[in-house]
C-alpha cells in the first residue's frame, strides 16, 4: 500500500497557476520584430510559428512534471508491506556473560581440542540462542563494568554475532556480578512480569562494581526478575612441568575463585536455580534444561515493513529538468539564425 508521510504538501500543486493569475505577472507585450513582406504568410513563417508553439507546450509540460515530481518527493511516499504479526508467546530473556580476564583459563575441552572458557561459552550459548525462536533475547557483557551489548530483540542472528565477537578483557579484568544484575533489572522492569528472565554465567566472584550480588538479588526479587546462575570452570587442570615434561608437573583446581555460595543465593532469592558447569557437555545440558522453561503469554505486536520511495519522483523531476534545459537550448540555437536574418532592416538607395 502506498502512503505519504506529508500528504498536505499536495495542496501546493496549483501554486504556479495561481501565480500566473496575479495581476501584473503575465506578459502583456511582446517584442516587435521586423518581418519582410515577402516572409509574411509564407510557408517558412508557418513552420516557424508551429515549431515555436510546440516548443512552448513541451517546455510547459516538462515544468509541470518537474513541479509534480518535486512536491511528490517532498511528501515522502512510502510503500507499506503486508502486516507481520510478531510471536505472541515467548520470554524476555537476557544473557549476562562474564568476559573478565579469568575467562581466558584454558581448562575446557570441546570436540577434542583444548579451549578457554569464553570459547566454550560462545560455542554452547550460540546454539542456545539459535533455538530461542519466539523469544526476545538481549546480551550483557560484564567484567569490571557491565555493558548492554544487545537490547531485547527477536533478531537472534545479531545477538549470536555480538556474542561471537566478544573479546576477553573488553569490559575490564575484574568481575562485577552485582552491576550486571542491576543492568538487567533496568532493561527488564518494563516487560511483562511473568517473562522477566536473566541467565547469568560467570567463573569467579564479585570483585568490582557499586552493587553487591546480594543487594542486586534483593532488587531483582522485588522487580520479579527470575535469575538462573551458572558457575563455569573445571575442578582439575594439569600444569605441565619444565619444558613440557612431567618433572614439576602438578594438578590444580582452576575454579578456586568461583563463589558458588553467592550464585546459589542469587538464584534462590529470585526463584531461579543455580547450575554448575565443569565442561562444555555439562554447559550444553544446562542450556537444554533451560530450553524447557514454559513460555509466558505476551501482547501480540504487528509490524509493517516500510520502504521510502521519495527518490523515484525526485529522479523524474531531475530528468525533466535536464530535458527542459536541452530543449530550450536547442530551440534558441535553432531560432537564432532566422531572427538575425529577418530582423535585419532593408537598405535603400
HELIX and SHEET records of a PDB file:
HELIX    1   1 UNK A    7  UNK A   12  5                                   6    
HELIX    2   2 UNK A   15  UNK A   21  1                                   7    
HELIX    3   3 UNK A   43  UNK A   74  1                                  32    
HELIX    4   4 UNK A  101  UNK A  104  5                                   4    
HELIX    5   5 UNK A  117  UNK A  130  1                                  14    
HELIX    6   6 UNK A  156  UNK A  164  1                                   9    
HELIX    7   7 UNK A  177  UNK A  188  1                                  12    
HELIX    8   8 UNK A  193  UNK A  195  5                                   3    
HELIX    9   9 UNK A  213  UNK A  222  1                                  10    
HELIX   10  10 UNK A  242  UNK A  244  5                                   3    
HELIX   11  11 UNK A  260  UNK A  270  1                                  11    
HELIX   12  12 UNK A  280  UNK A  290  1                                  11    
HELIX   13  13 UNK A  310  UNK A  342  1                                  33    
SHEET    1   A 3 UNK A   2  UNK A   4  0                                        
SHEET    2   A 3 UNK A  77  UNK A  85 -1                                        
SHEET    3   A 3 UNK A 302  UNK A 308 -1                                        
SHEET    1   B 2 UNK A  89  UNK A  90  0                                        
SHEET    2   B 2 UNK A 296  UNK A 297 -1                                        
SHEET    1   C 6 UNK A 146  UNK A 153  0                                        
SHEET    2   C 6 UNK A 136  UNK A 142 -1                                        
SHEET    3   C 6 UNK A  92  UNK A  98  1                                        
SHEET    4   C 6 UNK A 196  UNK A 202  1                                        
SHEET    5   C 6 UNK A 226  UNK A 232  1                                        
SHEET    6   C 6 UNK A 274  UNK A 277  1                                        
SHEET    1   D 2 UNK A 108  UNK A 110  0                                        
SHEET    2   D 2 UNK A 113  UNK A 115 -1                                        
SHEET    1   E 2 UNK A 237  UNK A 239  0                                        
SHEET    2   E 2 UNK A 250  UNK A 252 -1                                        
END                                                                             
